[in-house]
Amino acid sequence: MGAVTHPRSEPAGRVGRFTRAERWIHRTTAGLMLLCVATAAALYIPQVAELVGRRALVVTVHEWAGILLPAPFLLGLASPAFRTDLRRLNRFGPHDRKWLRAVRRRDRRSGSRPAGKFNAGQKIYASWVAGAVLVMLATGLLMWFTHLTPLVWRTSATFVHDWLALAIGIVVAGHIRMALADPEARRGMRTGSVERVWAKREHPLWLRNDPQDAPDDTRDDTSADKGA
């Protein structure tokens, strides 16, 4: 059985969505990611570089922010709730494919976008970011320890690192834009709970078994896959 949150401890009409540990992981990771993006801009965009100056300090901050980026995730593995949500994010079923088809057709009819605690878009985003961070970390280390690798490796690593950094900046900007368009989703990450009405509308499979009880990971996506 998956980890269970208890909405009865929340105010009436709200349901627990994220634990304090999960919110800390998200905020810390977001802060480090934004620091990486900001310092990268100060290193590669001439106009920003002129405004910031102190290139050596910016390089140091950028390097250490990148090195520390996986730390919140690794520390978060001590949280049962976080591990449960990782399993949710790693599970892609028929209802997720239905969600993607509805998005592609811009179909907003009730029931056209079935989603568990995380919808298909969130799962894809999480997977992409996780892979991108690993590639950025690997290429960044090759660029940092220049005396340990041949020139062709460093040149290739620089090319991949720079272009992937641009892609990450665009994807993160899109993520922020979508978050700004959904105040209740932001409130859920800020306070840990969301309106039950919002949860039923945006993540119907999450609460479909018993709206008065906590969502359960083993019922959330697995049972939905069987019935899709």
C-alpha positions as CSV (number, residue, x, y, z in Angstrom):
1,M,0.0,0.0,0.0
2,G,1.2,3.5,-0.7
3,A,1.7,6.3,1.7
4,V,-1.5,7.9,2.8
5,T,-2.3,11.5,3.5
6,H,-5.2,12.4,5.7
7,P,-7.5,15.2,4.4
8,R,-9.6,15.1,7.6
9,S,-6.8,17.2,9.2
10,E,-7.2,19.8,6.5
11,P,-9.8,22.6,6.6
12,A,-13.3,21.6,5.3
13,G,-13.4,21.4,1.5
14,R,-9.7,20.8,1.2
15,V,-7.5,17.7,0.7
16,G,-3.9,17.1,1.6
17,R,-1.7,16.9,-1.5
18,F,1.9,17.4,-0.6
19,T,3.8,16.9,2.7
20,R,6.1,19.4,4.2
21,A,9.1,17.3,3.0
22,E,7.8,17.3,-0.5
23,R,7.3,21.0,-0.5
24,W,10.8,21.6,0.8
25,I,12.3,19.4,-2.0
26,H,10.4,21.3,-4.6
27,R,11.3,24.7,-3.3
28,T,15.0,23.9,-2.8
29,T,15.3,22.2,-6.2
30,A,13.4,25.2,-7.9
31,G,15.7,27.7,-6.2
32,L,18.9,25.8,-7.3
33,M,17.5,25.5,-10.8
34,L,16.7,29.2,-11.1
35,L,20.1,30.0,-9.7
36,C,21.7,27.8,-12.4
37,V,19.6,29.5,-15.1
38,A,20.3,33.0,-13.8
39,T,24.0,32.5,-13.6
40,A,24.1,30.8,-17.0
41,A,22.4,33.9,-18.4
42,A,25.0,36.1,-16.8
43,L,27.8,34.0,-18.4
44,Y,26.4,33.7,-21.9
45,I,24.3,36.7,-22.6
46,P,26.6,39.8,-23.1
47,Q,24.1,42.4,-21.9
48,V,23.4,40.5,-18.7
49,A,27.1,39.8,-18.2
50,E,27.8,43.5,-18.4
51,L,25.2,44.3,-15.8
52,V,26.4,41.6,-13.4
53,G,30.1,41.6,-13.8
54,R,32.3,39.6,-11.4
55,R,32.5,36.7,-13.8
56,A,34.7,34.5,-11.6
57,L,32.2,34.7,-8.8
58,V,29.3,33.9,-11.2
59,V,31.2,30.9,-12.5
60,T,31.7,29.6,-9.0
61,V,28.1,30.1,-8.0
62,H,26.9,28.4,-11.2
63,E,29.2,25.4,-10.7
64,W,28.2,24.8,-7.1
65,A,24.5,25.3,-7.7
66,G,24.7,22.7,-10.4
67,I,26.6,20.3,-8.2
68,L,24.1,20.7,-5.4
69,L,21.0,20.4,-7.7
70,P,20.5,16.6,-7.1
71,A,20.9,17.0,-3.3
72,P,17.3,17.8,-2.4
73,F,16.1,14.8,-4.4
74,L,18.6,12.5,-2.8
75,L,17.8,13.7,0.7
76,G,14.1,13.5,-0.1
77,L,14.3,9.8,-0.6
78,A,14.2,9.5,3.1
79,S,10.5,10.6,2.9
80,P,8.0,7.8,2.3
81,A,5.5,10.3,0.8
82,F,8.1,11.5,-1.7
83,R,9.0,7.9,-2.7
84,T,5.3,7.1,-3.2
85,D,4.9,10.2,-5.5
86,L,8.0,9.1,-7.4
87,R,6.3,5.8,-8.1
88,R,3.3,7.7,-9.3
89,L,5.3,9.8,-11.6
90,N,7.1,6.7,-13.0
91,R,3.8,5.0,-13.8
92,F,2.4,5.7,-17.3
93,G,-0.9,4.0,-18.2
94,P,-3.7,4.1,-20.7
95,H,-5.5,7.0,-18.9
96,D,-2.3,9.0,-19.4
97,R,-2.4,8.4,-23.2
98,K,-6.1,9.4,-23.2
99,W,-5.1,12.6,-21.4
100,L,-2.5,13.4,-24.0
101,R,-4.9,12.7,-26.8
102,A,-7.4,15.1,-25.3
103,V,-4.8,17.8,-24.9
104,R,-3.7,17.4,-28.5
105,R,-7.3,17.8,-29.6
106,R,-7.8,20.6,-27.1
107,D,-10.8,18.6,-25.7
108,R,-11.9,20.1,-22.3
109,R,-15.1,18.1,-21.9
110,S,-15.7,16.7,-18.5
111,G,-14.0,13.3,-18.2
112,S,-11.9,13.8,-21.3
113,R,-8.7,14.3,-19.4
114,P,-8.4,11.5,-16.7
115,A,-5.5,11.9,-14.4
116,G,-4.3,10.5,-11.1
117,K,-2.4,12.6,-8.6
118,F,-0.2,13.7,-11.5
119,N,-1.4,14.1,-15.1
120,A,0.6,12.8,-18.1
121,G,2.1,16.2,-18.8
122,Q,3.5,16.5,-15.3
123,K,4.9,13.0,-15.6
124,I,6.7,13.8,-18.9
125,Y,8.0,17.1,-17.5
126,A,9.4,15.4,-14.4
127,S,11.1,12.7,-16.5
128,W,12.6,15.2,-18.9
129,V,13.9,17.4,-16.2
130,A,15.4,14.5,-14.3
131,G,17.3,13.3,-17.4
132,A,18.3,16.8,-18.3
133,V,19.8,17.4,-14.8
134,L,21.9,14.2,-15.1
135,V,23.2,15.2,-18.5
136,M,24.0,18.8,-17.3
137,L,25.8,17.4,-14.3
138,A,27.9,15.0,-16.3
139,T,28.8,17.5,-19.0
140,G,29.4,20.2,-16.4
141,L,31.9,18.0,-14.6
142,L,33.7,17.3,-17.8
143,M,34.0,21.0,-18.4
144,W,35.1,21.7,-14.8
145,F,37.9,19.1,-14.5
146,T,39.6,20.0,-17.8
147,H,42.8,18.2,-17.0
148,L,41.2,14.8,-16.7
149,T,39.6,14.6,-20.2
150,P,40.8,15.0,-23.8
151,L,40.0,18.1,-25.7
152,V,37.4,16.4,-27.9
153,W,35.4,15.3,-24.8
154,R,35.4,18.8,-23.4
155,T,34.4,20.4,-26.7
156,S,31.5,17.9,-27.1
157,A,30.5,18.4,-23.4
158,T,30.5,22.2,-23.9
159,F,28.3,22.0,-27.0
160,V,25.7,19.7,-25.3
161,H,25.8,21.7,-22.0
162,D,25.2,25.0,-23.7
163,W,22.3,23.9,-26.0
164,L,20.7,21.8,-23.3
165,A,20.9,24.8,-20.9
166,L,18.9,26.8,-23.5
167,A,16.3,24.1,-23.7
168,I,16.0,23.9,-19.9
169,G,15.5,27.6,-19.7
170,I,12.6,27.4,-22.2
171,V,11.0,24.4,-20.5
172,V,11.3,25.9,-17.0
173,A,9.8,29.2,-18.3
174,G,6.9,27.1,-19.7
175,H,6.5,25.4,-16.4
176,I,6.4,28.7,-14.5
177,R,3.9,30.1,-17.0
178,M,1.5,27.1,-16.5
179,A,1.9,27.4,-12.7
180,L,1.0,31.1,-12.8
181,A,-2.1,30.1,-14.7
182,D,-3.3,27.7,-12.0
183,P,-3.5,29.5,-8.6
184,E,-4.9,26.4,-6.8
185,A,-2.0,24.2,-8.0
186,R,0.4,26.8,-6.7
187,R,-1.5,26.9,-3.4
188,G,-1.2,23.1,-3.1
189,M,2.6,23.3,-3.4
190,R,2.7,26.3,-1.0
191,T,0.4,25.1,1.7
192,G,0.2,21.3,1.1
193,S,-3.5,21.2,0.4
194,V,-5.9,21.9,-2.4
195,E,-9.6,22.5,-2.9
196,R,-11.5,19.2,-3.2
197,V,-13.5,20.6,-6.1
198,W,-10.2,21.4,-8.0
199,A,-8.8,17.9,-7.2
200,K,-12.0,16.3,-8.6
201,R,-11.8,18.4,-11.7
202,E,-8.1,18.3,-12.5
203,H,-7.2,14.9,-11.0
204,P,-10.4,12.9,-10.9
205,L,-8.8,9.4,-10.6
206,W,-6.9,10.6,-7.5
207,L,-10.1,10.9,-5.4
208,R,-12.5,8.7,-7.3
209,N,-12.7,5.8,-4.8
210,D,-13.7,7.6,-1.7
211,P,-13.8,11.4,-1.7
212,Q,-13.7,11.5,2.1
213,D,-10.6,9.3,2.5
214,A,-7.1,9.9,1.5
215,P,-5.9,9.0,-2.0
216,D,-4.0,5.7,-2.0
217,D,-1.1,5.1,-4.4
218,T,-2.1,1.5,-5.1
219,R,-5.6,2.6,-6.1
220,D,-4.6,5.8,-7.8
221,D,-3.1,4.7,-11.1
222,T,-3.0,0.9,-11.0
223,S,-6.7,0.4,-10.8
224,A,-7.2,3.2,-13.3
225,D,-5.0,1.3,-15.8
226,K,-7.1,-1.8,-15.4
227,G,-10.3,0.0,-16.1
228,A,-9.0,2.2,-18.9
